[in-house]
Amino acid sequence: MSKIFHGGAIISLVDTPMGIAARSIEAEKVSTIQLEVRFIKPVQSGVITTISKIKYEQKSTCIIECQVKNTEQELIALGTSTFKKN
């Protein structure tokens, strides 16, 4: 069995804080309409943190970026997503 953190778990880890960021811009509900994750470096142990930022907003959609970092604050994954405001 591999000791590397599964990519699918990282995708969920990226989608959740981006959804929270999207909802912070006065949207009662949001739906992910596009999600892309770039895996940069494997994670084998330690703490993983995320930072999400609103990159672009218009009336019905917004684009959010999420950085995933390891214990050493190295970038391990970068996600971008487009959300539809419902």
Rosetta blueprint (number, residue, H / E / L):
1 M L
2 S L
3 K L
4 I L
5 F L
6 H L
7 G H
8 G H
9 A H
10 I H
11 I H
12 S H
13 L H
14 V H
15 D H
16 T H
17 P H
18 M H
19 G H
20 I H
21 A H
22 A H
23 R H
24 S L
25 I L
26 E L
27 A L
28 E L
29 K L
30 V E
31 S E
32 T E
33 I E
34 Q E
35 L E
36 E E
37 V E
38 R E
39 F E
40 I L
41 K L
42 P L
43 V L
44 Q L
45 S L
46 G L
47 V L
48 I L
49 T E
50 T E
51 I E
52 S E
53 K E
54 I E
55 K E
56 Y E
57 E E
58 Q L
59 K L
60 S L
61 T E
62 C E
63 I E
64 I E
65 E E
66 C E
67 Q E
68 V E
69 K E
70 N L
71 T L
72 E L
73 Q L
74 E L
75 L E
76 I E
77 A E
78 L E
79 G E
80 T E
81 S E
82 T E
83 F E
84 K E
85 K E
86 N L
